[in-house]
Amino acid sequence: MSRLIALVVRYGTPLIWLNVFVTQIGVPIPVVPTLVIAGALSSDGKLSSTLILTGSVIASLAADWIWFLLGRRLGYRVLKTICRMSLSPDSCVRDTEARFERWGMPSLLFAKFVPGFATIAPPLAGATNHSTIEFLIYDAAGAFVWAGAAVAAGHVFHHAVDRVLVALENLGAWAVVFVICVLVIVIIIKWWQRHRFIQRMRLARVTPQEVMQMLEAAQPPVIIDARSATARSRDPRRIARALVIPADAMTEHLAGVARDREIVVYCT
């Protein structure tokens, strides 16, 4: 940890800008600790908080704009590619679409505070053909709030930050082992959750041919189109007689359906 402090002091804001850009472009390298440490050092006059914030906003905006342009050019293929790298790829696109539909472009103001949403929101904005100027304004404001909050936290709590750094430094190599163990545990839990989800889906999955046969039966199943509004506008095709029901409103809409009826749900 002392090496991190030495690097920040020696190379200054360019190191922080690079860290912000690399993180926002999608590389899973933590950046908030760097910003907090930089904020603590700025309280001691070792770094300029103005330069830290300015560079961080520019670096974040540059990375997000690249994703925005890729989303504008390649559409939802970019989202699917990013979500394959996610620890929760099965719900990545759906959850991101739901947040974006609920809040629209203002969601960029807090996107960086939501894990997973920070990288997905810019290409989603591009894929949905939002204005470039509108995107740059909201994204820059969101980057300023995000980076400013981390720097301010380091500035205000710099004494506590110093104590934590000293404690970790005293642990030596065990500090690295502790951090790695926490990350490994989180990854294992996420992998197990996804494994169980996939196993349940395999047990309950039906093919299009089987659905056609079920629709021709004397008592056809209830077909539910659970895609988001964005997904339906992108591809308006749907199964005949399918009910359009949002995934988060499924329970209340199905309250009146007989329990002996089969239900088939399809989504993105």
PENORKA-V165051 format. One record per pair of residues at least 24 apart in sequence whose C-alpha atoms are under 6 Angstrom apart, sorted by sequence separation. I is the first residue (numbers start at 1). GAP is how many residues later the second one is. If there is no record, write none. Layout:
I&GAP ; I&GAP
//
This chain:
108&30 ; 108&31 ; 110&32 ; 109&33 ; 108&34 ; 17&38 ; 21&38 ; 25&38 ; 13&39 ; 17&39 ; 21&39 ; 24&39 ; 226&40 ; 227&40 ; 221&41 ; 222&41 ; 223&41 ; 224&41 ; 225&41 ; 226&41 ; 227&41 ; 17&42 ; 21&42 ; 221&42 ; 71&52 ; 75&52 ; 68&54 ; 72&54 ; 67&55 ; 68&55 ; 71&55 ; 72&55 ; 67&56 ; 71&56 ; 64&58 ; 68&58 ; 57&86 ; 57&87 ; 39&112 ; 43&112 ; 36&114 ; 40&114 ; 35&115 ; 36&115 ; 39&115 ; 40&115 ; 35&116 ; 39&116 ; 37&117 ; 36&118 ; 40&118
//
